[in-house]
């Protein structure tokens, strides 16, 4: 595959508005490409900038014989994971779930999403 082929893959690009001591701008990064990031004064500028950064990132990886990570797909995730928590927290969550009249899984999902 060449650089153009990689750029056509559905990478996960995250663009966030930022306001800090340097002002207001948009920060962009590619989830799968560690360290591939850029900024822009507008959303569109950040998008164009991250696309240029991706091109340079992928080109450098290929020229130096490194593997280019592939995009992550929703199918890569089952929707399940195990989490170990203290017994006291488990008890607290179970009680609150019962008070709300929902399962512990539903209550935990609600808490994680807020």
C-alpha positions as MATLAB code, in Angstrom:
seq = 'XXXXXXXXXXXXXXXXXXXXXXXXXXXXXXXXXXXXXXXXXXXXXXXXXXXXXXXXXXXXXXXXXXXXXXXXXXXXXXXXXXXXXXXXXXXXXXXXXXXXXXXXXXXXXXXXXX';
ca = [
       0.000    0.000    0.000;
       1.122    3.554   -0.640;
       0.411    6.789    1.267;
      -2.689    7.581   -0.813;
      -4.156    4.140   -0.080;
      -3.724    4.666    3.669;
      -5.270    8.149    3.518;
      -8.416    6.649    2.005;
      -8.906    4.306    4.976;
     -11.479    5.314    7.625;
      -9.178    6.529   10.396;
     -10.785    7.995   13.516;
     -10.022   11.716   13.534;
     -10.884   13.631   16.684;
     -11.177   17.425   16.502;
     -11.791   19.347   19.715;
     -12.306   23.057   20.358;
      -9.712   24.318   22.865;
      -9.472   27.537   24.803;
      -6.372   28.005   26.917;
      -3.649   30.553   27.667;
      -2.637   30.629   24.002;
      -6.168   31.435   22.817;
      -9.015   29.644   21.070;
      -8.261   26.986   18.457;
      -9.096   23.459   17.328;
      -6.903   20.485   18.235;
      -6.949   17.453   15.940;
      -5.489   13.994   16.375;
      -5.775   10.576   14.783;
      -6.768    7.919   17.279;
      -4.789    5.102   15.659;
      -1.656    7.090   14.741;
       0.191    7.801   17.985;
       1.627   11.315   17.911;
      -0.152   12.376   14.731;
      -1.728   15.670   15.736;
      -2.264   19.202   14.534;
      -4.172   22.406   15.209;
      -6.091   25.050   13.307;
      -7.923   28.292   13.953;
     -11.153   26.744   12.622;
     -12.588   23.243   12.434;
     -11.960   23.114    8.672;
      -8.396   24.367    9.078;
      -7.722   21.745   11.764;
      -9.129   19.048    9.478;
      -6.959   20.113    6.537;
      -3.960   20.344    8.845;
      -4.475   16.864   10.311;
      -4.810   15.397    6.826;
      -1.412   16.911    5.934;
       0.031   15.601    9.202;
      -1.343   12.133    8.436;
       0.269   12.180    5.023;
       3.664   13.066    6.509;
       3.261   10.558    9.349;
       2.366    7.681    7.019;
       5.062    8.632    4.510;
       7.741    8.628    7.238;
       6.565    5.252    8.578;
       6.655    3.679    5.114;
      10.032    5.195    4.158;
      11.597    3.850    7.356;
      10.105    0.373    7.037;
       7.671    0.676    9.936;
       4.175   -0.734    9.973;
       1.362    1.801    9.640;
      -1.464    1.058   12.106;
      -4.817    0.311   10.509;
      -8.055    2.084   11.484;
     -10.003    0.648   14.396;
     -13.465   -0.638   13.550;
     -16.530   -0.909   15.734;
     -16.419   -4.663   15.054;
     -13.118   -4.749   16.986;
     -15.107   -4.267   20.209;
     -17.531   -6.739   21.772;
     -19.214   -4.250   24.083;
     -18.052   -6.241   27.108;
     -15.202   -5.815   29.545;
     -14.509   -6.979   33.084;
     -13.864   -4.475   35.805;
     -12.647   -5.274   39.302;
     -13.892   -2.858   41.955;
     -13.816   -2.804   45.750;
     -16.601   -4.786   47.439;
     -17.883   -1.612   49.089;
     -18.317    0.110   45.709;
     -20.009   -2.985   44.287;
     -22.425   -2.902   47.226;
     -23.101    0.825   46.800;
     -23.779    0.468   43.072;
     -26.026   -2.574   43.582;
     -28.079   -0.722   46.204;
     -28.463    2.361   44.002;
     -29.445    0.196   41.023;
     -32.103   -1.529   43.118;
     -33.401    1.854   44.313;
     -33.707    2.966   40.674;
     -35.395   -0.308   39.697;
     -32.775   -1.234   37.094;
     -30.123   -3.928   36.773;
     -26.611   -3.302   38.020;
     -25.391   -3.410   34.386;
     -27.924   -0.765   33.331;
     -27.034    1.431   36.290;
     -23.284    1.093   35.658;
     -23.806    1.929   31.967;
     -25.768    5.024   32.972;
     -23.021    6.131   35.385;
     -20.260    5.528   32.828;
     -22.060    7.503   30.134;
     -22.534   10.618   32.291;
];
